[in-house]
Amino acid sequence: MAVGLIGLASLVIWITVSRELSKPSKKQSKQKIITLMSAGSLSTLIITVSLFRDLPFFR
């Protein structure tokens, strides 16, 4: 359940990053991009680790 919520949040974060990067460079907020990419990377790492822990050969 928690992984699903983190996955959904991660998806929203990466879509927001994509939309911010598609703006003209003068309208992009560099601080917002850095913050969102950091949060997106962290959430992706959490999802990846939790999925690898659920694999049978890691038990």
Buried (B, 14 or more C-beta within 10 A) or exposed (E): EEEEEBBEBBEEBBEBBEEBEEEEEEEEEEEEBEEBBEBBEEBBEBBEEEEEEEEEEEE
